[in-house]
């Protein structure tokens, strides 16, 4: 995998200097992108991002309650509650002991989730897309289940990172297992997204949703999606492919002659569009975390000690309102 793609699957809008997301809604990625800042001396400064973790936890708790995932609730609660206690400690020995406990429990939960992902992927692939009387299809339920597990993975991982950096900022310089877990989970998300897009062996099926995304404003950026999945095709190529299938017909009603130009493209179901949005947001989130982990590996990495900058960071966090699907 191209590491640059994994850590930055966003397009830069050169007119604003901001990144264009596949789904332009506030999410975890917006928080994580604030966690670190590179100084003029090329140092990477890490802010105390505990407030962002707490806000993400609150939002995720509402979602998991609605989805009724008791195992996830119990396991994430164990890590989060210990992490909350860590934040108020001032005694160094207790801080180190509790940070170790958070990291130990977090690694156990992260490995538990990680080993479940392949089975959840298979459940998705074997699920039916048929929906009866307005009920969610098996495929929709499978995506929500996968999303819940991966979002919990994000939360627990951030608790782990925060606790560890408080006592040993250099730990992640040589850590590679968690980064590899993230890259592998990213691969699962991309595989499922490719399935939703009918994208195989570098080619889009003629019934792919991507053509509708290129021709209509579906609140999903096709250019960003193409970058997320690593496609060499661009939006103009796909639009041109649709336009090349246009039908031209002469019309004459006896008063005037005209020529009609008709184009058509496949229409995706609302359920499939919703699934693609969830998958794109998961990719945005995991890419931001991979990028953050990569920053922690830098030789010149330090915790922020500037109170004013920390206040500014927390103000920026407060200005973000997370969407329902994070």
C-alpha positions in Angstrom: 0.0 0.0 0.0 1.1 3.5 -0.7 1.6 5.0 2.8 1.1 8.6 1.5 -2.4 7.5 0.3 -3.1 5.9 3.7 -2.2 8.9 5.7 -3.7 11.6 3.4 -6.7 10.5 1.3 -7.9 14.1 1.0 -7.7 16.5 -1.9 -6.3 20.0 -1.3 -8.4 22.9 -2.4 -5.6 25.3 -3.4 -8.0 28.3 -3.2 -8.7 27.8 0.5 -5.8 25.6 1.6 -8.3 23.2 3.1 -8.7 19.5 2.4 -11.7 18.3 0.4 -13.3 15.3 2.1 -15.3 12.6 0.4 -18.2 13.4 2.9 -18.1 17.0 4.0 -19.4 16.5 7.5 -17.6 17.1 10.8 -16.2 13.9 12.2 -13.4 12.4 14.3 -10.9 13.2 11.5 -11.5 16.9 12.2 -10.5 16.4 15.8 -7.5 14.3 15.1 -6.1 16.7 12.5 -5.9 19.3 15.3 -3.9 17.0 17.7 -0.5 17.9 16.4 1.2 20.9 14.9 4.5 21.3 13.1 6.5 24.4 14.2 8.8 26.6 12.2 11.7 24.5 13.6 10.1 21.3 12.1 9.2 20.1 15.6 5.9 18.3 16.0 4.0 19.6 19.0 1.3 17.3 20.5 -1.6 18.9 22.4 -3.5 17.4 25.3 -6.4 16.0 23.3 -8.3 14.5 26.2 -11.3 16.9 25.6 -11.6 15.6 22.1 -11.6 12.0 23.2 -14.3 12.7 25.8 -16.5 14.4 23.2 -16.0 11.6 20.8 -16.9 9.1 23.6 -20.2 10.9 24.3 -21.2 10.9 20.6 -20.2 7.2 20.1 -22.1 6.2 23.3 -25.3 7.5 21.8 -24.8 5.5 18.7 -23.9 2.3 20.4 -26.9 2.6 22.7 -29.2 2.9 19.6 -27.5 -0.1 18.0 -27.5 -2.3 21.2 -23.9 -3.5 21.2 -23.4 -4.7 24.8 -20.0 -6.4 24.4 -18.5 -3.2 22.9 -20.1 -1.0 25.6 -18.6 -3.1 28.4 -15.1 -3.4 26.9 -14.8 0.3 25.9 -16.2 1.3 29.3 -13.4 -0.5 31.1 -10.7 1.4 29.1 -12.4 4.7 29.2 -13.2 4.7 32.9 -9.6 4.0 33.8 -8.4 6.6 31.3 -10.7 9.2 33.0 -9.1 8.5 36.3 -5.7 9.0 34.8 -6.5 12.5 33.7 -6.9 13.7 37.3 -3.7 12.1 38.8 -0.8 14.3 39.9 1.3 11.7 41.7 4.0 10.5 39.2 4.1 6.9 40.4 0.3 6.6 40.3 0.2 8.3 36.9 2.7 5.8 35.5 0.9 2.8 37.0 -2.5 3.9 35.7 -1.2 4.8 32.3 0.2 1.2 32.1 -3.2 -0.1 33.1 -4.9 1.9 30.4 -2.4 0.8 27.8 -2.7 -2.9 28.8 -6.5 -2.9 28.8 -6.6 -0.9 25.6 -4.3 -3.4 23.8 -6.5 -6.3 24.9 -9.6 -4.6 23.5 -7.9 -3.4 20.3 -6.7 -7.0 19.6 -10.2 -8.3 20.4 -11.8 -6.0 17.9 -9.0 -6.5 15.3 -9.5 -10.3 15.3 -13.3 -9.8 14.8 -13.0 -7.6 11.7 -12.4 -10.4 9.1 -15.6 -12.2 10.3 -17.6 -8.9 10.1 -16.3 -8.5 6.6 -17.5 -11.9 5.6 -20.9 -11.3 7.1 -21.2 -8.2 5.0 -20.2 -10.0 1.8 -22.8 -12.7 2.4 -25.6 -10.4 3.5 -28.6 -9.7 1.5 -29.5 -6.2 0.3 -33.2 -7.0 0.3 -35.3 -4.8 2.6 -38.8 -5.8 3.7 -41.4 -3.2 4.8 -38.9 -0.5 5.6 -36.7 -2.6 7.8 -32.9 -2.4 7.4 -31.4 -4.9 5.1 -28.9 -7.5 6.3 -26.2 -5.6 4.4 -27.1 -2.3 6.1 -27.1 -4.0 9.5 -23.7 -5.5 8.7 -22.2 -2.1 7.8 -23.5 -0.6 11.0 -22.1 -3.4 13.0 -18.7 -3.1 11.3 -18.8 0.7 11.8 -19.5 0.3 15.5 -16.5 -2.0 16.0 -14.2 0.2 14.0 -15.3 3.4 15.8 -14.8 1.7 19.1 -11.3 0.7 17.9 -10.7 4.4 17.2 -11.8 5.5 20.7 -9.8 2.9 22.6 -6.7 3.6 20.5 -6.9 7.3 21.2 -7.2 6.5 25.0 -4.1 4.3 24.6 -2.2 7.0 22.7 -3.1 9.8 25.2 -2.2 7.7 28.3 1.1 6.6 26.8 2.2 10.0 25.6 1.6 11.5 29.0 4.3 9.2 30.5 6.5 8.3 27.5 6.3 10.5 24.4 9.0 8.4 22.7 7.1 5.1 22.9 5.5 5.5 19.5 8.7 6.2 17.7 9.4 2.5 17.2 5.8 1.2 17.7 4.5 -0.5 14.5 1.9 -3.1 15.5 -0.9 -0.5 16.1 -0.1 1.3 12.9 -0.2 -2.0 10.9 -3.5 -2.8 12.6 -4.9 0.5 11.3 -3.5 -0.1 7.8 -5.0 -3.6 7.7 -8.4 -2.3 8.9 -8.2 0.4 6.3 -7.8 -2.3 3.7 -11.0 -4.0 4.9 -12.9 -0.7 4.6 -11.6 -0.1 1.1 -12.5 -3.7 0.0 -16.1 -3.2 1.1 -16.2 0.3 -0.5 -14.9 -1.2 -3.7 -17.7 -3.7 -3.5 -20.3 -1.0 -3.1 -18.8 0.9 -6.0 -18.6 -2.2 -8.3 -14.9 -1.5 -8.6 -12.7 -4.5 -9.4 -9.2 -4.9 -11.0 -8.9 -1.1 -11.5 -12.2 -0.9 -13.5 -15.7 0.4 -12.6 -18.6 -1.8 -13.7 -21.0 0.0 -16.0 -23.6 0.0 -13.2 -21.3 1.5 -10.7 -22.5 4.3 -8.4 -19.4 6.3 -9.2 -21.1 7.5 -12.4 -24.0 9.0 -10.5 -21.6 10.6 -8.1 -19.8 12.2 -11.0 -23.0 13.4 -12.7 -25.0 14.6 -9.7 -24.5 16.3 -6.4 -25.0 13.4 -4.0 -23.1 15.2 -1.2 -20.2 12.8 -1.8 -17.0 14.0 -3.6 -16.2 11.5 -6.3 -12.7 12.9 -6.7 -12.0 12.2 -3.0 -13.4 8.7 -3.2 -11.2 7.9 -6.2 -8.2 9.0 -4.1 -9.4 6.9 -1.1 -9.5 3.7 -3.1 -6.3 4.4 -5.0 -7.9 4.6 -8.5 -5.9 6.0 -11.4 -9.1 7.2 -13.1 -10.3 10.8 -12.7 -13.7 12.4 -12.6 -13.4 13.9 -16.0 -12.7 10.5 -17.5 -15.8 9.0 -15.9 -18.0 11.9 -17.0 -16.6 11.6 -20.5 -17.5 7.9 -20.5 -21.1 8.8 -19.8 -21.3 11.6 -22.3 -19.9 9.3 -25.0 -23.0 7.1 -24.6 -25.3 10.1 -25.4 -28.1 9.6 -27.9 -28.8 12.3 -30.4 -32.2 12.5 -32.1 -33.7 15.0 -34.6 -37.2 16.4 -33.8 -39.5 18.4 -36.1 -43.0 19.3 -35.2 -43.7 21.2 -38.5 -42.9 24.6 -37.0 -39.3 24.2 -35.9 -36.6 21.6 -36.0 -34.4 20.7 -33.0 -31.9 18.1 -32.0 -32.3 16.3 -28.6 -29.2 15.1 -26.7 -29.9 12.5 -24.1 -27.5 11.0 -21.5 -28.3 8.4 -18.8 -26.4 6.8 -16.0 -27.1 4.2 -13.3 -29.1 5.2 -10.2 -28.0 3.8 -6.8 -30.3 3.0 -4.0 -30.5 5.3 -1.0 -29.4 2.5 1.2 -26.2 1.9 -0.9 -25.5 5.7 -0.9 -25.8 5.7 2.9 -23.4 2.8 3.2 -20.9 4.5 1.0 -21.1 7.6 3.2 -20.4 5.6 6.3 -17.4 3.8 4.7 -15.9 7.1 3.4 -16.2 8.7 6.8 -14.5 5.6 8.4 -11.7 6.0 5.9 -11.3 9.7 6.6 -11.1 8.9 10.3 -8.6 6.1 10.1 -6.4 8.0 7.7 -6.2 10.9 10.1 -5.2 8.5 12.9 -2.5 6.8 10.7 -1.2 10.3 9.9 -1.2 11.2 13.6 0.7 7.9 14.5 3.2 8.8 11.8 3.7 12.2 13.4 4.5 10.6 16.7 7.4 8.7 15.1 9.2 11.9 14.3 12.5 12.6 16.0 11.5 16.1 17.1 8.2 15.3 18.9 7.2 17.0 22.2 4.1 17.7 24.3 2.7 21.2 24.2 3.7 23.3 27.1 2.1 26.6 26.0 -1.1 27.3 28.0 -2.4 29.8 25.4 -2.0 27.4 22.5 -3.8 24.7 24.5 -6.7 27.0 25.1 -6.8 27.8 21.4 -6.7 24.0 20.6 -9.6 23.3 22.9 -11.6 26.3 21.5 -11.1 24.8 18.0 -12.3 21.4 19.3 -15.4 23.0 20.8 -16.2 24.6 17.5 -16.7 21.2 15.9 -20.0 19.4 16.1 -19.8 15.8 15.2 -22.4 14.2 12.9 -24.6 11.2 13.7 -22.2 8.9 11.9 -18.7 9.6 13.0 
